[in-house]
Structures are given as C-alpha cells and as structure tokens.
C-alpha cells in the first residue's frame, strides 16, 4: 500500500462483504437450479427407458415403433421444431 493511500473504511469493507455474499447467494441459487433441472432430466430419461424396455419386453413388434416414435419426438424437441 502506498503511503498516500488510506486504509479502507468500515463502510467500504461492509459493502465489499455484502457484494461477496450476494455473489455467493447467486451461485448457490444457480447450483440449486442446476441440480433440480438435472434431476428432472434424469427422471425423464429413466421414465423413457422404462417405457422402451417395457415395450421391447412385450414384443419387438411393439418395441420398435415405440422406440422410433420416442427418438423422433426427442430429435424434434432438441432441434426446436414443433412435434
């Protein structure tokens, strides 16, 4: 620190601590949202897997069209087109 510089005041320290706490709060909310969205995605994939497995376990005549339709819908959703 230069001799001409003044040490930060208590108000400046409190402001900096508040900004850091705000940033940590935003990061925590973002992480929580990412965990929730990731969990929902895993749940969706698990449900789709059970549907496909169940259809194939009955017969390939049912499993094949079910699989094709699910893959078609997922591709359309991924590219942003209407189903």
N, C-alpha and C positions, 0 to 999 in steps of 0.2 A: 504494500500500500504506500502511496506517495505521502509525503509529509503534509501536503496541502489538502489531501482528501480527508473528509470527515467520516468517521465510522457510521454505519447505517443506524438510523434511529429505531426506536422500538416499533413505531408505526410501520416503517418500511419492512422490518423483519416480520411483523404480523401479516402484512399484505403478501409478502413472498410465501409465507407459510400457508396462507389461505389459498393462494394460487396453486401451490403444490398439492394441497388437499383436494382442491377442485379437480385437478388433473387426475389424481388417483381415483376420485369418485367416478369420473367419466370412464376411466379404464376399467373399473370394476363393473360398471353397468354394461359396458361393451362386452366384457368377458362373460358376464351372466347371460346376455342376449345370445352370444355365440354358442354357449353351452346348451341353451334351450333350443335354438334352431338346429343345432347338430343332433340333439336328442330326438327331435321330431323327425328329422331326416332318417335317422337310424330306425325309428319306429315305422316310418313309411316303407322303407326298404325291407324290413322284417315282415310286415304285413304282405307286401307284394311277393316276397319269397315264399311265404306260406301258401298264398293263393296259387302261385305257379306250381309249387311242389304238390299241393292237393290235386290240382287239375292233372298233372302228369301221373300221379299215383293211381288215378281212376283209369285213365287210358291216354295213349298218345293222340287219339282222335280228338279228345277234349283239350289235352295239354298243349298241343301245337298251336291251335288257333288262339287260345288264351294267352300264350306267350307272345305270339305275333302281335296281338292287339295291345298288350301292355307295353311292349317295346315301341310300337308305333306311337302310342299316346305319349310315352316318355320322350321320344325324339321330338314330337311336335311341341311339347311343352318346353323342352330345352332350347329349341330354335325360336320360341316365342310366337309360333303360329297358333291359330285357333284350332281346337280339336274338332 
